[in-house]
Amino acid sequence: MNFPLLHAGKVRRLYEVPNPAQLLMVATDAISAFDFVLPTPIPDKGTILTQMSLWWFDQLADITENHVVWGSRIGGQPGPYEIPAEWEGRSIVAEKLPMIPVECIARGYITGSGWAEYQKSQTVTGIPLPAGLRHADRLPEPIFTPSTKADIGQHDENISFAELVNLVGRDTADALRDLTLNIFVKASAIAEEHGIILADTKFEFGRRWDGTIVLADEVLTPDSSRFWDEAHYRPGAQIPSFDKQFVRDWLAEDSGWDKNGSTPPPALPPEIVEATRARYVEAYHRLTGNTDIQ
């Protein structure tokens, strides 16, 4: 069966299917950092992202509906369309929805760009926080910090809640905030049961024709989330993570590449590829309990 390409994103490819109300989403092994797609893939990454997303969609079904019509689960039943063998395990047939053009970020700990801002102003995206916080401290309560969704090669921009209201309207902004924080609280509790801290994450939502907002794209993967091993959690220090922060650190500190320059990012060395893949696989094993990817 032929699947015409609809859109190529940083990691995913969207394809047309016979049902005009659906599309086929295929996760590649590409990895992005600093809003660039890197030239070196991470083996099995697309499969891990898809299987983790499907697992999380199941865990969150009591909080929010999602866009999944059928997911290609490892060892699962064939789907409604005959997909190429190389897409098995990394494909989702999804509702074809208009996407709300923001990334909905929830932060439960202070790190990353939030930590950089806090050191200057005791705020994160303009939200005042208590004085005296250390890097990686748990926040008094999770905060919602939306951002714009940039094209490949462009940078996402944090926006205030007021700017979000101007962009999507008050009712939608309230719904996005409430959904994001409710999902984050439940996901954090689930992750903690498996010895993993969910420091922060981002969600994307689409809207059905009747106005229903549904969770879409990927969810709570190492690409979209910052996962820490609870056993190594030490506030005030750098925390080893299960996500692509490892790649970001190599690019920023050891590669010699200037992320603010005009030169594309370099290829990843084999040891960085292997170590990154191992982090993704461990997160998948720890959270889902599945060992079907080694």
Backbone as numpy.savetxt, mean C-alpha at the origin, in Angstrom:
# Nx Ny Nz CAx CAy CAz Cx Cy Cz
-7.54 -16.03 -24.71 -8.38 -14.84 -24.71 -7.50 -13.60 -24.71
-7.89 -12.60 -25.46 -7.14 -11.36 -25.55 -7.66 -10.35 -24.52
-6.73 -9.69 -23.82 -7.10 -8.70 -22.81 -6.42 -7.37 -23.18
-7.12 -6.46 -23.82 -6.51 -5.17 -24.18 -6.09 -4.39 -22.93
-4.91 -3.78 -23.00 -4.40 -3.00 -21.89 -5.17 -1.69 -21.76
-5.66 -1.42 -20.56 -6.36 -0.17 -20.29 -5.44 0.88 -19.67
-4.57 0.42 -18.75 -3.72 1.37 -18.02 -2.54 0.63 -17.43
-1.36 1.25 -17.49 -0.16 0.70 -16.87 0.27 1.63 -15.74
0.17 1.15 -14.49 0.61 1.93 -13.35 2.03 1.58 -12.95
2.42 2.02 -11.75 3.77 1.75 -11.29 4.02 0.26 -11.11
3.03 -0.44 -10.58 3.18 -1.86 -10.28 2.13 -2.70 -10.99
0.93 -2.16 -11.18 -0.17 -2.93 -11.72 -0.52 -2.56 -13.15
-1.06 -3.56 -13.86 -1.58 -3.35 -15.20 -3.08 -3.65 -15.17
-3.86 -2.79 -15.78 -5.31 -2.98 -15.85 -5.69 -3.36 -17.26
-6.48 -4.43 -17.39 -6.85 -4.95 -18.70 -8.38 -5.00 -18.86
-8.81 -4.84 -20.09 -10.23 -4.94 -20.42 -10.65 -6.40 -20.44
-11.88 -6.66 -19.96 -12.47 -7.99 -20.02 -13.83 -7.88 -20.72
-14.42 -9.01 -21.14 -15.69 -8.93 -21.88 -16.80 -8.19 -21.16
-16.85 -8.29 -19.83 -17.88 -7.59 -19.07 -17.44 -6.13 -18.90
-18.17 -5.17 -19.47 -17.72 -3.77 -19.41 -17.76 -3.17 -18.01
-18.41 -3.85 -17.06 -18.47 -3.35 -15.69 -17.31 -3.89 -14.84
-16.40 -4.64 -15.46 -15.29 -5.23 -14.74 -13.97 -4.93 -15.45
-12.88 -5.19 -14.76 -11.56 -5.13 -15.36 -10.68 -6.17 -14.69
-9.57 -6.47 -15.33 -8.61 -7.43 -14.80 -7.38 -6.67 -14.33
-7.05 -6.83 -13.06 -5.90 -6.14 -12.47 -4.80 -7.16 -12.21
-3.62 -6.92 -12.79 -2.50 -7.85 -12.69 -1.33 -7.13 -12.02
-0.84 -7.68 -10.93 0.29 -7.09 -10.21 1.59 -7.65 -10.77
2.48 -6.77 -11.17 3.78 -7.17 -11.69 4.78 -7.30 -10.53
6.01 -7.66 -10.87 7.07 -7.75 -9.87 7.86 -6.45 -9.76
7.38 -5.39 -10.42 8.06 -4.10 -10.35 7.98 -3.53 -8.94
8.96 -2.72 -8.58 8.95 -2.04 -7.29 9.25 -0.56 -7.53
8.56 0.29 -6.80 8.75 1.73 -6.94 9.29 2.29 -5.62
10.00 3.40 -5.74 10.50 4.12 -4.58 10.72 5.56 -4.98
10.39 6.47 -4.07 10.52 7.90 -4.33 9.79 8.29 -5.63
8.66 7.60 -5.86 7.79 7.88 -7.01 8.42 7.51 -8.35
9.44 6.66 -8.33 10.04 6.13 -9.55 9.86 4.62 -9.57
9.65 4.07 -10.76 9.66 2.62 -10.92 11.11 2.20 -11.13
11.60 1.31 -10.29 13.00 0.90 -10.37 13.20 -0.09 -11.51
14.41 -0.15 -12.05 14.64 -1.02 -13.22 14.75 -2.50 -12.88
14.82 -2.84 -11.58 15.02 -4.23 -11.17 13.77 -4.76 -10.49
13.18 -5.84 -11.00 12.00 -6.42 -10.33 12.40 -7.24 -9.11
11.41 -7.48 -8.25 11.57 -8.35 -7.08 10.78 -9.63 -7.36
11.44 -10.77 -7.55 10.73 -12.00 -7.91 9.58 -12.34 -6.97
8.44 -12.69 -7.54 7.23 -13.12 -6.82 6.50 -11.98 -6.11
6.99 -10.77 -6.24 6.39 -9.66 -5.51 4.92 -9.46 -5.89
4.60 -9.52 -7.17 3.22 -9.33 -7.60 2.27 -10.36 -7.03
2.75 -11.60 -6.95 1.93 -12.66 -6.37 1.72 -12.42 -4.87
2.77 -12.03 -4.17 2.66 -11.76 -2.74 1.67 -10.62 -2.48
1.78 -9.54 -3.26 0.88 -8.41 -3.07 -0.57 -8.82 -3.29
-0.81 -9.61 -4.33 -2.18 -10.03 -4.64 -2.74 -10.95 -3.57
-1.95 -11.94 -3.14 -2.43 -12.88 -2.14 -2.66 -12.20 -0.79
-1.78 -11.26 -0.43 -1.98 -10.53 0.82 -3.22 -9.64 0.75
-3.40 -8.98 -0.38 -4.58 -8.12 -0.52 -5.86 -8.93 -0.41
-5.91 -10.08 -1.08 -7.11 -10.91 -1.02 -7.37 -11.36 0.42
-6.32 -11.72 1.14 -6.47 -12.13 2.55 -7.02 -10.98 3.38
-6.47 -9.78 3.20 -6.93 -8.64 3.97 -8.36 -8.23 3.60
-8.71 -8.29 2.31 -10.08 -7.98 1.93 -11.05 -8.87 2.69
-10.69 -10.14 2.85 -11.54 -11.07 3.61 -11.64 -10.65 5.08
-10.52 -10.25 5.69 -10.52 -9.89 7.10 -11.34 -8.63 7.38
-11.43 -7.77 6.38 -12.06 -6.45 6.58 -13.49 -6.38 6.06
-14.04 -7.51 5.64 -15.35 -7.51 4.97 -16.47 -6.99 5.87
-16.29 -7.05 7.19 -17.35 -6.56 8.07 -17.29 -5.05 8.24
-16.22 -4.41 7.78 -16.09 -2.96 7.89 -16.42 -2.26 6.59
-15.96 -2.82 5.48 -16.14 -2.15 4.20 -16.28 -3.16 3.07
-17.08 -2.81 2.10 -17.13 -3.59 0.86 -15.88 -3.29 0.05
-15.56 -4.18 -0.89 -14.38 -3.99 -1.72 -14.71 -4.28 -3.18
-13.74 -4.07 -4.03 -13.98 -4.13 -5.47 -13.75 -5.51 -6.08
-13.43 -6.52 -5.27 -13.06 -7.83 -5.80 -14.28 -8.60 -6.28
-14.25 -9.01 -7.53 -15.25 -9.93 -8.07 -14.73 -11.35 -7.96
-13.46 -11.54 -8.30 -12.80 -12.85 -8.20 -11.30 -12.62 -8.08
-10.67 -13.37 -7.19 -9.23 -13.27 -7.03 -8.57 -14.58 -7.38
-7.45 -14.51 -8.07 -6.68 -15.69 -8.43 -5.88 -16.15 -7.21
-6.47 -17.03 -6.44 -5.82 -17.52 -5.22 -4.97 -18.74 -5.56
-3.84 -18.85 -4.90 -2.95 -19.99 -5.15 -3.69 -21.27 -4.79
-3.80 -22.16 -5.74 -4.52 -23.42 -5.53 -6.02 -23.28 -5.53
-6.53 -22.09 -5.91 -7.97 -21.85 -5.89 -8.66 -22.23 -7.18
-9.93 -21.87 -7.26 -10.75 -22.21 -8.41 -10.47 -21.27 -9.58
-10.59 -21.76 -10.82 -10.44 -20.90 -11.99 -11.47 -19.78 -11.98
-11.13 -18.67 -12.60 -12.00 -17.52 -12.61 -12.92 -17.48 -13.81
-13.60 -16.36 -14.01 -14.57 -16.24 -15.10 -13.91 -16.10 -16.48
-12.61 -15.82 -16.49 -11.91 -15.66 -17.77 -10.65 -16.52 -17.77
-10.29 -16.99 -18.93 -9.10 -17.83 -19.07 -7.87 -16.94 -19.18
-7.18 -16.76 -18.06 -6.04 -15.86 -18.03 -4.76 -16.62 -18.35
-3.73 -15.93 -18.83 -2.44 -16.59 -19.08 -1.87 -17.20 -17.81
-1.14 -18.28 -17.96 -0.60 -18.99 -16.80 0.30 -18.09 -15.95
1.03 -17.18 -16.62 1.95 -16.33 -15.86 1.23 -15.29 -15.01
-0.07 -15.12 -15.22 -0.85 -14.17 -14.41 -1.53 -14.85 -13.23
-1.47 -16.16 -13.16 -2.12 -16.87 -12.06 -1.47 -16.49 -10.72
-2.30 -16.27 -9.72 -1.81 -15.89 -8.41 -1.58 -14.41 -8.24
-1.57 -13.66 -9.35 -1.29 -12.22 -9.27 -2.40 -11.39 -9.92
-3.57 -12.00 -10.11 -4.65 -11.32 -10.83 -5.91 -11.20 -9.98
-6.63 -10.12 -10.21 -7.93 -9.90 -9.58 -8.88 -9.38 -10.64
-10.05 -9.98 -10.76 -11.13 -9.40 -11.55 -11.89 -8.48 -10.59
-11.95 -7.20 -10.95 -12.50 -6.20 -10.05 -13.62 -5.43 -10.72
-14.46 -4.83 -9.88 -15.44 -3.88 -10.40 -14.71 -2.71 -11.06
-15.24 -2.25 -12.15 -14.66 -1.09 -12.84 -15.30 0.16 -12.27
-14.58 0.82 -11.37 -15.14 1.93 -10.61 -14.38 3.23 -10.86
-15.06 4.37 -10.81 -14.34 5.64 -10.74 -13.60 5.71 -9.40
-12.29 5.98 -9.46 -11.51 6.05 -8.25 -11.53 7.47 -7.67
-11.62 7.57 -6.36 -11.53 8.86 -5.69 -10.05 9.27 -5.71
-9.71 10.45 -6.24 -8.32 10.76 -6.59 -7.45 11.21 -5.42
-7.45 10.43 -4.33 -6.59 10.73 -3.19 -6.09 9.41 -2.60
-4.96 9.50 -1.91 -4.49 8.38 -1.11 -4.85 8.66 0.34
-5.49 7.71 0.97 -5.99 7.89 2.33 -5.01 7.22 3.29
-4.22 8.02 3.99 -3.13 7.52 4.81 -3.53 7.56 6.28
-3.27 6.46 6.97 -3.46 6.40 8.42 -2.10 6.17 9.06
-1.84 6.91 10.13 -0.57 6.79 10.85 -0.86 6.48 12.32
-0.25 5.41 12.81 -0.39 5.06 14.21 0.87 5.33 15.01
1.98 5.52 14.30 3.28 5.77 14.91 3.94 6.92 14.15
4.89 7.58 14.78 5.52 8.72 14.14 6.85 8.28 13.52
6.91 8.35 12.20 8.09 7.91 11.46 8.02 8.51 10.06
9.04 8.26 9.27 9.03 8.71 7.88 8.92 10.23 7.76
8.14 10.66 6.78 7.97 12.09 6.55 7.27 12.77 7.72
6.44 12.02 8.44 5.78 12.58 9.61 6.78 12.95 10.70
7.78 12.09 10.90 8.81 12.37 11.90 9.63 13.60 11.49
9.95 13.70 10.19 10.72 14.85 9.71 9.97 16.15 9.98
8.65 16.16 9.71 7.86 17.36 9.95 7.74 17.65 11.45
7.53 16.61 12.24 7.34 16.80 13.68 8.54 17.47 14.33
9.74 17.10 13.88 10.94 17.68 14.47 11.04 19.18 14.24
10.38 19.66 13.18 10.41 21.09 12.87 9.26 21.86 13.54
8.09 21.21 13.64 6.90 21.98 14.02 5.99 21.30 15.03
6.35 20.09 15.48 5.49 19.30 16.37 4.11 19.05 15.75
4.10 18.94 14.42 2.88 18.60 13.70 3.19 17.51 12.67
2.13 16.85 12.21 2.22 15.95 11.05 1.10 16.35 10.10
1.49 16.77 8.91 0.57 17.36 7.92 -0.31 18.43 8.56
0.29 19.20 9.43 -0.42 20.30 10.08 -1.21 19.92 11.31
-1.27 18.63 11.65 -2.02 18.18 12.83 -1.11 18.29 14.05
-1.48 19.08 15.06 -0.63 19.23 16.25 -0.53 17.91 17.02
0.70 17.61 17.49 0.93 16.41 18.28 1.62 16.80 19.59
1.55 15.94 20.59 2.17 16.26 21.88 3.68 16.48 21.74
4.22 17.31 22.60 5.66 17.54 22.63 6.38 16.31 23.19
7.65 16.19 22.83 8.50 15.17 23.43 8.41 13.78 22.82
7.75 13.63 21.69 7.69 12.32 21.06 9.05 11.93 20.50
9.37 10.65 20.60 10.58 10.11 19.98 10.23 9.47 18.64
11.27 9.26 17.81 11.02 8.55 16.57 10.43 7.18 16.88
9.40 6.81 16.14 8.72 5.51 16.25 7.82 5.40 17.47
7.60 6.50 18.20 6.63 6.44 19.28 5.23 6.21 18.74
4.44 5.49 19.53 3.03 5.32 19.18 2.28 6.62 19.45
1.44 7.02 18.51 0.67 8.24 18.68 -0.47 8.01 19.67
-0.93 9.07 20.34 -2.05 8.90 21.28 -3.25 8.23 20.64
-3.51 8.53 19.37 -4.53 7.85 18.58 -4.15 7.97 17.11
-4.59 7.05 16.27 -4.23 7.13 14.86 -4.74 8.43 14.22
-3.99 8.94 13.26 -4.38 10.16 12.57 -4.55 9.88 11.08
-5.39 10.68 10.45 -5.71 10.57 9.02 -5.00 11.70 8.30
-4.11 11.35 7.35 -3.32 12.35 6.64 -3.38 12.08 5.14
-4.39 12.57 4.45 -4.55 12.27 3.02 -3.47 12.94 2.17
-3.32 12.43 0.96 -2.40 13.05 0.00 -3.00 12.96 -1.39
-2.48 13.77 -2.27 -2.86 13.66 -3.68 -2.22 12.42 -4.26
-2.75 11.93 -5.35 -2.20 10.76 -6.03 -1.50 11.22 -7.29
-0.17 11.11 -7.31 0.62 11.66 -8.41 0.81 10.64 -9.53
1.09 11.15 -10.72 1.46 10.30 -11.85 2.87 9.77 -11.65
3.25 8.76 -12.44 4.59 8.19 -12.36 5.62 9.29 -12.58
6.63 9.34 -11.69 7.67 10.34 -11.79 7.36 11.63 -11.08
6.11 11.80 -10.63 5.71 12.98 -9.87 5.57 12.60 -8.40
5.56 13.57 -7.53 5.54 13.31 -6.10 4.13 13.53 -5.53
3.69 12.59 -4.69 2.45 12.79 -3.96 2.62 13.99 -3.03
1.54 14.71 -2.81 1.59 15.89 -1.94 0.60 15.73 -0.79
1.08 15.85 0.43 0.18 15.81 1.57 -0.78 16.99 1.51
-2.02 16.75 1.90 -3.01 17.81 1.93 -3.72 17.79 3.27
-4.24 18.92 3.67 -4.98 19.00 4.92 -6.39 18.44 4.73
-7.08 18.22 5.83 -8.46 17.75 5.73 -9.33 18.80 5.04
-9.06 20.07 5.29 -9.83 21.14 4.64 -9.62 21.10 3.12
-8.39 20.83 2.70 -8.12 20.72 1.27 -8.82 19.50 0.67
-8.88 18.41 1.45 -9.61 17.23 1.00 -11.09 17.55 0.82
-11.66 18.30 1.76 -13.06 18.70 1.65 -13.28 19.50 0.37
-12.38 20.41 0.07 -12.49 21.21 -1.15 -12.41 20.35 -2.40
-11.65 19.26 -2.30 -11.42 18.40 -3.46 -12.58 17.44 -3.72
-13.13 16.84 -2.65 -14.13 15.78 -2.84 -15.47 16.08 -2.19
-15.58 17.15 -1.41 -16.82 17.46 -0.70 -16.79 16.95 0.73
-17.57 17.58 1.60 -17.51 17.26 3.03 -17.97 15.84 3.34
-19.08 15.41 2.75 -19.59 14.08 3.06 -18.59 13.00 2.67
-18.00 13.13 1.48 -17.03 12.13 1.03 -15.78 12.18 1.89
-15.31 13.39 2.23 -14.12 13.51 3.07 -14.34 12.86 4.43
-15.50 13.09 5.03 -15.81 12.47 6.32 -15.83 10.95 6.20
-16.44 10.45 5.12 -16.54 9.00 4.92 -15.15 8.39 4.73
-14.29 9.05 3.95 -12.94 8.54 3.72 -12.14 8.50 5.02
-12.25 9.56 5.80 -11.53 9.59 7.08 -12.01 8.47 8.01
-13.32 8.33 8.15 -13.86 7.34 9.07 -13.53 5.91 8.62
-13.67 5.64 7.34 -13.33 4.32 6.83 -11.85 4.02 7.03
-11.00 4.98 6.69 -9.56 4.78 6.81 -9.17 4.45 8.24
-9.66 5.20 9.20 -9.27 4.99 10.59 -9.88 3.70 11.16
-11.12 3.39 10.77 -11.74 2.15 11.24 -10.99 0.92 10.72
-10.63 0.97 9.44 -9.87 -0.14 8.85 -8.51 -0.26 9.54
-7.87 0.88 9.75 -6.54 0.87 10.36 -6.57 0.27 11.76
-7.56 0.62 12.55 -7.65 0.10 13.92 -7.82 -1.42 13.91
-8.70 -1.92 13.05 -8.90 -3.37 13.01 -7.66 -4.07 12.47
-7.08 -3.54 11.39 -5.90 -4.16 10.80 -4.73 -4.16 11.79
-4.58 -3.10 12.56 -3.51 -3.03 13.55 -3.67 -4.14 14.59
-4.90 -4.35 15.02 -5.14 -5.39 16.02 -4.84 -6.78 15.45
-5.22 -7.00 14.21 -4.93 -8.29 13.57 -3.42 -8.49 13.42
-2.73 -7.46 12.96 -1.28 -7.56 12.78 -0.58 -7.84 14.12
-1.03 -7.18 15.19 -0.40 -7.38 16.50 -0.55 -8.82 16.98
-1.65 -9.47 16.59 -1.83 -10.89 16.95 -0.73 -11.75 16.34
-0.11 -11.26 15.27 0.94 -12.01 14.58 2.33 -11.42 14.83
2.44 -10.59 15.86 3.73 -10.03 16.22 4.23 -8.95 15.29
3.33 -8.30 14.58 3.70 -7.26 13.63 3.00 -5.96 14.01
3.74 -4.87 13.97 3.19 -3.54 14.21 2.90 -2.88 12.87
1.69 -2.39 12.71 1.33 -1.61 11.53 1.56 -0.14 11.87
2.67 0.40 11.40 3.03 1.78 11.74 2.19 2.78 10.97
2.05 2.55 9.68 1.20 3.41 8.84 0.85 2.67 7.57
-0.13 3.17 6.87 -0.56 2.53 5.63 -1.37 3.51 4.80
-1.61 3.15 3.55 -2.45 3.99 2.70 -3.48 3.12 2.00
-4.66 3.69 1.81 -5.75 3.01 1.13 -6.22 3.86 -0.05
-6.86 3.18 -1.00 -7.54 3.88 -2.09 -8.97 3.36 -2.17
-9.86 4.24 -2.55 -11.28 3.89 -2.58 -11.87 4.27 -3.94
-12.85 3.46 -4.36 -13.64 3.78 -5.54 -15.09 4.01 -5.13
-15.89 4.44 -6.11 -17.29 4.73 -5.82 -18.18 4.05 -6.85
-19.17 3.30 -6.34 -20.14 2.66 -7.22 -21.15 3.68 -7.74
-21.94 3.25 -8.72 -22.91 4.16 -9.34 -23.94 4.66 -8.33
-24.19 3.86 -7.27 -25.17 4.28 -6.26 -24.55 5.15 -5.16
-23.27 5.48 -5.30 -22.59 6.33 -4.33 -21.83 5.58 -3.27
-21.96 4.25 -3.19 -21.26 3.47 -2.18 -19.76 3.57 -2.38
-19.04 3.88 -1.32 -17.58 3.94 -1.36 -17.04 2.56 -0.98
-16.15 2.01 -1.80 -15.62 0.67 -1.55 -14.10 0.70 -1.59
-13.49 -0.17 -0.81 -12.04 -0.32 -0.76 -11.56 -0.96 -2.06
-10.49 -0.40 -2.64 -10.04 -0.85 -3.95 -8.51 -0.91 -4.01
-8.02 -1.30 -5.19 -6.59 -1.41 -5.46 -5.99 -2.48 -4.56
-4.84 -2.24 -3.95 -4.25 -3.18 -3.00 -4.59 -2.72 -1.59
-4.34 -3.61 -0.62 -4.64 -3.22 0.76 -3.67 -3.92 1.70
-3.00 -3.11 2.55 -2.18 -3.60 3.64 -1.11 -4.59 3.19
-0.41 -4.20 2.13 0.73 -4.98 1.64 2.02 -4.27 2.04
3.17 -4.92 1.89 4.44 -4.24 2.16 4.71 -3.06 1.22
4.00 -2.98 0.11 4.14 -1.83 -0.78 3.38 -0.62 -0.27
2.27 -0.86 0.41 1.40 0.25 0.81 1.44 0.51 2.31
2.23 -0.25 3.05 2.22 -0.19 4.51 3.63 -0.26 5.07
3.77 0.24 6.28 5.03 0.12 7.01 4.81 -0.87 8.14
5.38 -2.08 7.98 5.26 -3.14 8.97 6.55 -3.26 9.77
6.43 -3.31 11.10 7.59 -3.52 11.96 7.43 -4.83 12.72
8.57 -5.48 12.97 8.58 -6.68 13.80 8.49 -6.24 15.26
7.44 -6.67 15.94 7.22 -6.25 17.32 8.41 -6.62 18.21
9.09 -7.71 17.89 10.21 -8.15 18.72 11.39 -7.19 18.67
11.46 -6.38 17.60 12.58 -5.45 17.43 12.14 -4.00 17.60
10.96 -3.78 18.16 10.46 -2.42 18.30 11.13 -1.71 19.46
11.82 -0.61 19.16 12.49 0.19 20.17 12.25 1.66 19.85
11.34 2.34 20.56 11.11 3.76 20.29 12.41 4.55 20.42
12.58 5.52 19.54 13.79 6.32 19.52 14.84 5.80 18.57
14.64 4.60 18.03 15.62 3.98 17.12 14.99 3.76 15.76
15.83 3.39 14.81 15.33 2.95 13.51 14.85 1.51 13.65
13.65 1.24 13.18 13.03 -0.08 13.36 13.14 -0.88 12.07
13.69 -2.10 12.12 13.69 -2.94 10.91 12.26 -3.17 10.43
12.07 -3.12 9.13 10.72 -3.21 8.59 10.60 -4.34 7.58
9.35 -4.75 7.33 9.07 -5.79 6.35 8.69 -5.21 4.98
8.84 -3.94 4.81 8.34 -3.29 3.61 9.50 -2.80 2.75
9.20 -1.94 1.78 10.24 -1.49 0.85 11.09 -0.35 1.40
10.97 -0.06 2.69 11.86 0.93 3.30 13.32 0.49 3.15
13.55 -0.81 3.12 14.89 -1.35 2.92 15.47 -0.87 1.59
14.64 -0.88 0.56 15.07 -0.40 -0.76 15.28 1.11 -0.73
14.35 1.82 -0.11 14.50 3.28 0.00 15.81 3.65 0.70
16.11 2.93 1.78 17.33 3.23 2.53 18.57 2.99 1.67
18.59 1.91 0.90 19.75 1.64 0.04 19.89 2.74 -1.01
18.78 3.13 -1.61 18.84 4.17 -2.63 19.33 5.49 -2.04
18.82 5.83 -0.86 19.13 7.13 -0.27 20.51 7.19 0.36
21.00 6.06 0.89 22.21 6.10 1.71 23.42 5.43 1.07
23.20 4.40 0.26 24.34 3.59 -0.21 24.54 3.56 -1.71
23.54 3.93 -2.47 23.62 3.78 -3.93 24.38 4.89 -4.62
24.48 6.05 -3.96 25.08 7.20 -4.61 24.14 7.97 -5.51
22.90 7.55 -5.56 21.90 8.20 -6.43 21.30 9.40 -5.73
21.09 10.46 -6.48 20.45 11.67 -5.96 18.97 11.63 -6.32
18.14 11.38 -5.32 16.71 11.25 -5.58 16.09 12.55 -6.05
16.76 13.67 -5.82 16.24 14.97 -6.27 16.85 15.42 -7.59
17.72 14.61 -8.16 18.35 14.96 -9.42 17.54 14.51 -10.62
18.17 14.56 -11.78 17.48 14.20 -13.03 17.84 12.80 -13.53
18.75 12.11 -12.83 19.17 10.77 -13.25 18.20 9.72 -12.73
17.79 8.78 -13.57 16.89 7.71 -13.10 17.56 6.87 -12.02
16.79 6.21 -11.16 17.38 5.38 -10.11 18.17 4.21 -10.70
19.20 3.75 -9.99 20.03 2.66 -10.50 19.38 1.29 -10.31
19.97 0.29 -10.94 19.54 -1.09 -10.74 19.87 -1.53 -9.32
19.06 -2.41 -8.79 19.29 -2.93 -7.44 20.31 -4.08 -7.50
21.27 -4.12 -6.59 22.20 -5.26 -6.55 21.47 -6.54 -6.15
22.00 -7.70 -6.54 21.33 -8.98 -6.22 21.06 -9.16 -4.74
21.98 -8.72 -3.88 21.76 -8.93 -2.44 20.61 -8.08 -1.91
20.39 -6.90 -2.51 19.26 -6.06 -2.10 17.95 -6.68 -2.59
17.96 -7.22 -3.82 16.78 -7.90 -4.36 16.41 -9.09 -3.47
17.39 -9.91 -3.14 17.14 -11.11 -2.33 16.63 -10.74 -0.94
17.25 -9.74 -0.31 16.84 -9.35 1.04 15.45 -8.72 1.03
15.13 -7.96 -0.03 13.80 -7.35 -0.12 12.74 -8.43 -0.30
13.00 -9.37 -1.19 12.05 -10.46 -1.40 11.82 -11.23 -0.09
12.89 -11.48 0.66 12.76 -12.22 1.91 11.86 -11.48 2.89
11.93 -10.16 2.91 11.08 -9.37 3.81 9.61 -9.48 3.40
9.34 -9.42 2.10 7.96 -9.54 1.63 7.41 -10.94 1.95
8.23 -11.96 1.71 7.77 -13.33 1.96 7.50 -13.54 3.45
8.38 -13.03 4.32 8.16 -13.21 5.75 6.90 -12.51 6.22
6.65 -11.30 5.72 5.42 -10.60 6.09 4.20 -11.41 5.67
4.24 -11.97 4.48 3.14 -12.79 3.97 2.93 -14.01 4.86
4.02 -14.71 5.18 3.90 -15.90 6.03 3.36 -15.53 7.41
3.92 -14.49 8.00 3.58 -14.14 9.39 2.11 -13.73 9.49
1.64 -12.93 8.54 0.29 -12.41 8.64 -0.76 -13.45 8.27
-0.57 -14.11 7.15 -1.63 -14.98 6.63 -1.53 -16.41 7.13
-0.34 -16.82 7.57 -0.14 -18.22 7.95 0.09 -19.12 6.76
0.03 -18.58 5.55 0.23 -19.40 4.34 1.72 -19.50 4.01
2.13 -20.68 3.58 3.52 -20.90 3.19 3.61 -21.39 1.75
2.63 -21.00 0.93 2.61 -21.46 -0.45 3.56 -20.68 -1.35
4.22 -19.65 -0.82 5.28 -18.94 -1.52 6.53 -19.06 -0.66
7.60 -19.58 -1.23 8.84 -19.82 -0.47 9.96 -18.94 -1.00
